[in-house]
């Protein structure tokens, strides 16, 4: 393989088109937000960049304790967090870093964090998904980082699309380290036993169900054909790894031009019909009642007990760590097909980001920690272990990162990524998606009724003025 | 007359002084939060988003939304089934039956009596969350003991939590809660003097007759109180269900307390979650009134 210039690849991958997509979506959000009511409309800014302990960006000295809080169940991040903490401490002798590592799931961490942010006992810097920027900023919990990034030379390494992914209402709110993308994973061995090829590629969406049916008919013991997340148990995976890619595959959209969320539509009905077929003996119903069903499904694909799964690109890291050769030999990955067989795509996202609390008593310290964590070296190495396309372009030249064909492919796939709109209502939309997909998957409603109920669920959560159906 | 009144006041003062620690704690941990929930239920207070920064008074909007919520009727119905199944039929009736059985066995000095007693009690002393995980370990599709057992005898696994989710959570809750009613009934049964039964037996009354004519009337006030407390506790419980099915599949086991929790802490809609909690409190209060009237009428 010839030498790949990852910098260039990333810059090409995250093209101007996607930047515009992001920008357009952000503009919609800004346009839709309540205006003219003073403090309600503009995000509260807790800091004055002009000095004081409030928010003087770097340059001065940092003292006092910096409270860092982050969740990690996989155990990949602690060594880098500690490395960053040590760097801050050695650079500023008067600074101390207190690390609060929470070994719990992201959802549980987020609820705990919100309760903390609602009180006065806040961490200075914390680590949650970039898709939460809108709702956190609206709540006044986070600090805009414009004054910090404007004085940070490394910010030039972040492509425009990445920057716009963490921009909301005109400000930058968080620093990402790795971007999210997803693959349609398949087990080459299971598909071959079902009479398909090792380089299987679905011609269209129906092709996924056809392959799953072939696996089912092959009757291999202990092999599940397909896992399609549904219901609240699937968490955000029900939306990002199932409903949303299917909606896009059938030519639907989450929001219309005016920013209203689309409930019932021809595409929504098709997605629900797809769910019905998938839950008619292809995808296990246990997904609806298991705790964290993705844990079992990821494990099963890794050991060959599940043939097809659309999941995060980072999941590959778990399989490769357990069995690198076996994973490379047996696990294939494709982009998500469309209904017509048009261009396949993936879902992109800003990944997990670092934020500064608006109420933080030590914002300069928090920013120093964020800078120390997001060096090219740490970003490159961490993303090589916990596979994501890197958020800063120069990190792709770190040896560990560019030597992996999987990461090169994942980064290239970003050129075909569609992004979920950065809208603070998206969490509520996810819940409506969970409710309506569960109804079809559990066999309570048919596709058309479930699509209608999706409109009702959206209306319940967001109000009738923010919802439409086509 | 004056001195009598003063004496009564003095007695009341002592009574009030004795009552005040309990009243203070109740105010702090029950009345306070209940009033806070009531106030929240008239706002759009949220944990995140614009409503977190600027909660507004929204009048009865949350109540209108709740009563127009197609899921709410389902949730109420689930709660009723769960309470009837696990509290009334399960814990209450089974608890009484176990108490009668144990009382009978103890009076006759049967061998394994204390072992049975301890076994029932063990389920109860477990924290609910551990009881929940124990049942997950039983019902789990992939690694659960029930399906492992089926596999050993060559049968296909059963999706216990998917096919009979309500029955599964009811069974788990009966297992967990029966000891409480059993203990109370056992205590009550021991207060019944044996000579009543002796006399009845001399009169030629059979076991059923003796239970109906003598045991049940004596137990009635205790039974009313137990039924009330078990019903209310079951109505408000959600940890066990959360651990087992988290309300799924598709709302089939979503009970009112779990719904309030999900709205407040998963959807982060504190105002709406409070509304559900207030409705739950109102329902619980009406239970209490009905039960207490019933027990007073009979007593």
Interface residues (C-beta under 8 A of the other chain):
Chain A: X33 X34 X39 X40 X44 X107 X111 X114 X115 X118 X132 X134 X135 X136 X138 X139 X140 X141 X231 X232 X233 X284 X285 X286 X288 X289 X290 X291 X296 X424 X425 X427 X428 X431 X435 X438 X439 X441 X442 X444 X453 X456 X460 X461
Chain B: X46 X47 X48 X49 X50 X52 X53 X54 X65 X69 X70 X71 X136 X140 X141 X142 X159 X161 X162 X165 X243 X244 X245 X246 X247 X248 X249 X250 X251 X252 X262 X265 X266 X267 X268
